[in-house]
Amino acid sequence: MTIQLGFQPEDFSLRTWRAVAAEFIATGLFVFLGTASVISATAFFTANQVANSPPGPATIVSIALAHGLAIALLVAATAKISGGHINPAVTFAAAVTGKMKISTAVLYIGVQLLAAIGASLLLKAIIAGPMEVGLGVHGLNVFNPDVGIAGGGLLDNQGGNGAGAGLLVEIVLTFVLVFVVFATAFDPKGLAHLAPAAIGLAVLVDHLVGIPLTGASMNPARSFGPAVVANIWDDHWIYWLGPLIGAAAAALVYEFVFLQRGDD
């Protein structure tokens, strides 16, 4: 494993810029679809429920399906152009294992974050103010029409009022996602043709588990865009540190345990 720095003129070819453009479009679409699903599901399924109640099964399944199907479609659309990262944590994992150059990773992460902000601004322009519910922002132990849908108090009274538990949740959820990414998309012997479906299922399952706990980010861009536009930063550090630790751990485990096969 060799980490590639890049930063040479040839590292910024037309092919690189096409890949960057694909990441911008795909990440923007993913954040828009994901956050819009949170607002739509919350408005629909809580119309006749008590305000501030935790998300019900129908809400959780609806949001999980929207995120999982959206990422599966967008990975399939961009896999041959940019690798279909659509997530700074995936890009970070690829960079630390030498799967891509640091220079390209910096470009990817930059446009992923810009796309997330743009998607949240677009959603804010579409949705009526009283129904924005925080634009789908992530948070711990929060279910409030003014903040968004994220938790139902399951992490209350844990370390740091749930912050420590929330961090562990995001580490584990992201580990699952990135392990699947490496096993299917990055492993030369993996089932690459099934990667979009497998990654989409990983995101879907992670959401089914994580929505009542942390909102199930696994993706700093997905958390960052709504936080910037809604100006809600409660426990935001968790949605950077958790995914980056989980992604790096999964990438390094797969790299040294499964990719570098001593018996091959």
N, C-alpha and C positions, 0 to 999 in steps of 0.2 A: 504494500500500500504506500503510495507516494502522493502527498498533497501537492496539487498543482496551483501555482500562484497566477500565472498568466500576466496580464497587464502589458502585453506587447501589442503593437499595431495589428498584427495578424489575429489577435484574440478578439478583435471587434469587427469581424467580417460581416458581410450581408447576411450570411446564414445565422450568425449570432443575433443580429438585430431582428430577424424574422422570428427567432425563438423567443426573444424578449417581448415582441409584439404579441405572440401567441399567449405568453404567460399573463400579459396585461389584460387581454380580452377574456381569457378563461377565468382568471381570478376575479375580475370584476363581475362576470356573470354568476360565478359561484356565490360570491358574497351577496349579490342582489337577490338571487333566488333563495338562498338560505335565510337571510334576514326577512325577506318578504313572507316566507313560509311561517316564520315565528309570529309576525304581526297578524297574518291571516288566520292562522290556527288559534291564536289567543283570542282574537275577536270573535271567531265563530263558536269555539267550544266553551267560552266563558260567558257567553251572552246571557245565559239564565242561571249562572252560578254566582256564589258569593264572591265579592271583590277580594283580591289578595289571597284567594285559595291556591293551593299548590296545583301544578299542572296535572291534569288527569291523563289516563292511558291514551285516549283518543288524540289529545294534544301532542303527547310525546311521540306516538307512532307517526302522526302526520308530519311533524318536523323532522324526525329521523328519516322517513322516506324521501322527503324533499332534498335533504342534504346528501343522502346516499346515492339517489338516482342522479342528482345534478353532477356530483363529482365523477360518477361512472361515465356519464355522457361526455363530460368535458375532458376527462383523461383520454378517452377513446379518440376525441377530436384532435387533440394536440400532442399525443404521444410521439408521433413521427416527426413533429416539428420542434418541440421544446423538451420532450420527455414527459410532459404532462405533470409537472410538479404541483402548481396551483397552491402552494403552501410553503412559506419560508422555512418551516421545520424540515420538510422533505429536501429542500434545496440545501439547507445547512448540513443535513446528514450526507447528502451526495458530495458536498465539498470536503467534509472532514474525512471521508473515506477515499478521496481522490477520484471520485466518479465524474467530477466536473471541476473546472478551474475556478479559483477564488474570484477572479475578475468577472467571470460569467455569473457566478453565484451572487455577487454584489449587485449586478444589474438585475438579475431575477428578483431578488428580495426587494430592491427599490421599486420596481414596477408593480410587484404584487401588493405592496403597501399603498402605493398611489392608486391602484385600481380599486382597492378596498374602500378607500376614502371616496373615490368617485362614485362607486356603487351606492354607498350610504347617502351621499348627497342626492343622487338620483331618486332613491327611495323616499328621502325626506321631501323632495319636491312633489312626489306622487301622493303620498299618504297624508290624510287630514291630520292636523296637529294633535287633536285629542286621542287619536288612534295610533300614534307612533310607538307607544310602549317602549321607549328607549331604543328604537330602531334595531331590536334584536340583540342588544348588548349583552355580553356575558357577565355573570356575577355569582357570588356564593350566597346561598340561603336567601335568595331574592325572588319574590313573585309579586310584583306591584305594577299596576298599570302605568305608573310614571317612570318605571325603571326597566322593566322587561321581564322575560321569563328565564329563570335559570335554576332555582332550587326550591325545595320545599321544607327547609329547616333540617334536612338530614345530617348536615355537618355541624349543627349547633353544638356548642360546648366542647368541640374538639380543639386541638392545638391551635392557638392564635385565633380563636372563635371560628374555627373551620378552615383557616388559611392553610395550615399544614396538611390537613386531610385533603383539601382541594388541590394542593400542589401534587400530592401523591396520585390523586385521581387523574390529573392531566398527564403526569408522567406515564402512568400505566396505559391510558387510552392512546396516547401518541406512540408508545412502544408497539402496541398492537398494530396500529396503522402503518408505521414505517417498516416493521418487520414484514408485513404483507407486501409492501412496495418493493422491498429488496428481494423477497422470495420470488416475486412474479416478474417485476419489470427490470430489475437490475441484475439478477442472476442469469448468466448466459444459458444455464440449463433449466431455468424456470419456465413456467407456462406463460410466456409473454402475451399470447393472444387472449388469455383470460385475465390479464392484469386489470383492465378497467372494471370488469365485473367484480373481481376480488377486492379491489380497493374500494369500490362503491359499497360492497357488503360490509367491509371493515368499518367504514364511516357510519353506515346505518346501525350496525350493532353497537358501536361505541356511543352513538347518540341515545339508543334505547337505554343504555346503562347510565350515561353521564348527564343527560338533561336534568334530572332531578337533583344532581349533585353540584355540578359546576356549569351546566349549560352545554358541556361537551364541545370544547373548542378544538383542540389538537392542531390548531392553525392560527398563528399569531396575526395573520392578515385578517382572518374572519373576525377576530376580536378587536383588532386595532381600528378598522374602518368605522364601525358603529360608535366606538368609544370616542373617537375624534369628533365626529359630527354631532353626537348627542352630548358630548362633554361629560361623560360618566366614566370615572376611572377607578371605582372601588375594586380593590384587589386585582387590578389589571396586570401587575407584575407576574401573577400566577400564570397568566395566559401567554407569557413569553418564556419564563423560566421552565415551567413544566413541559411544554412541547419541545423545547430545545434539548432538555436533559433526556426526555424519553426518546426523541429522535436519534440523538447521538448514541445512546445506549443500545437501541435496536440495531442501528447501522453497524456499530463496532462489533456487537455480538455476531451478527450475520456475516460480517466481513471476515472475522478471524476464526469463527467456528465452522461456517458452512461454505463460504466462497473459496477460502484458501484450503482446499481439501488435500491433505497430505497423502491420501490414498489414490489420487488421480495421477 
